[in-house]
Amino acid sequence: MSDGLEPTEEYDGSITVRLLDDRAGREEIRCSSYERAIEHVKTREHSVTVAKIVDGSDSVVFTSAEMDIDDWERAWRREKRRQSVQVEDHDCPYDSVSCFADDRCVQCQIDAVRDQY
């Protein structure tokens, strides 16, 4: 039975972990998911000079030279959760940029209370 949420990501095996070492050279590991790529980086990042995660379009999305893998993983998981949240569309009649279906602006809240009476 499904919980109603659609996957926020699909993997085609094009995620790559690149391990760069001044002495041993370069090693590439193809991964089926970002979770797998994160595991590879965590186990090998201290034994190489730089560890990178590269997406399917050959863009570097993580490099250990610039960020800690635990920090990047937290940010990645937070973004993944954010993208999976489905919020109904809401068109604010007052054109407030901070008015959402689940977090209305003050004017919309006043209208909602007024409409109850």
C-alpha positions in Angstrom: 0.0 0.0 0.0 1.4 3.4 -1.0 1.6 6.3 1.4 0.6 8.7 -1.5 3.9 10.3 -2.0 5.6 10.1 -5.4 9.4 9.6 -5.5 11.3 12.9 -5.7 14.2 11.3 -7.5 14.8 8.6 -10.0 18.2 7.0 -10.5 19.6 5.7 -13.7 23.0 4.6 -12.4 24.7 7.7 -13.7 25.8 9.0 -10.3 29.6 8.7 -10.0 32.0 8.9 -7.0 35.4 10.2 -8.1 38.2 9.5 -5.7 41.3 11.5 -6.4 44.6 10.6 -4.8 48.0 12.3 -5.3 49.8 8.9 -5.2 47.2 6.3 -6.4 45.6 8.5 -9.1 41.9 8.5 -9.9 39.2 6.0 -9.3 35.6 6.2 -10.4 32.7 4.3 -8.8 29.3 4.1 -10.5 26.5 4.3 -8.0 22.8 3.5 -8.3 21.7 6.2 -5.9 22.9 9.2 -3.9 22.7 7.1 -0.7 25.2 4.7 -2.2 27.4 7.5 -3.3 27.4 9.0 0.2 28.3 5.7 1.7 31.3 5.4 -0.7 32.5 8.9 0.2 32.1 8.3 3.9 34.2 5.1 3.8 36.9 6.4 1.5 37.2 10.2 2.1 40.0 10.0 4.6 42.1 7.7 2.5 42.2 9.9 -0.6 43.1 13.5 -1.3 39.6 14.5 -2.6 36.3 12.7 -3.0 33.6 14.0 -5.3 30.0 13.1 -6.2 29.2 13.8 -9.8 25.6 13.7 -11.2 24.4 12.3 -14.5 25.2 15.6 -16.4 28.8 15.4 -15.2 28.3 18.3 -12.7 30.2 18.0 -9.4 27.5 18.2 -6.7 29.8 17.5 -3.8 33.6 17.8 -3.2 35.3 17.0 0.1 37.7 19.8 -0.6 34.9 22.3 0.0 32.4 20.6 2.4 32.0 17.9 4.9 30.0 14.9 3.6 27.8 14.9 6.7 26.8 18.5 6.2 26.1 17.9 2.5 24.1 14.8 3.3 21.9 16.7 5.8 21.3 19.5 3.2 20.6 16.9 0.5 18.0 15.1 2.7 16.4 18.3 3.7 16.0 19.3 0.0 14.7 15.9 -0.9 12.0 16.2 1.9 11.1 19.7 0.8 10.6 18.6 -2.8 8.3 15.7 -1.6 5.9 18.0 0.2 2.8 18.6 -1.8 1.0 21.9 -1.0 -2.2 22.9 -2.6 -2.1 25.9 -4.9 -3.2 29.2 -3.3 -3.6 32.4 -5.2 -3.5 35.3 -2.7 -6.0 38.0 -3.6 -3.6 40.5 -2.0 -0.6 39.4 -4.0 1.5 38.6 -0.9 4.6 36.7 -1.8 4.6 35.1 1.6 1.1 33.7 1.4 0.8 30.0 1.0 -2.1 27.5 1.3 -0.7 26.2 4.6 0.6 29.5 5.8 -1.7 32.4 4.9 -0.9 36.1 5.1 -2.6 38.2 7.8 -5.2 39.6 5.3 -6.2 36.1 4.2 -6.4 34.9 7.8 -8.7 37.8 8.6 -10.9 36.9 5.5 -11.1 33.3 6.7 -12.3 34.2 10.1 -14.7 36.7 8.7 -16.1 34.1 6.3 -16.8 31.8 9.3 -19.4 34.2 10.6 
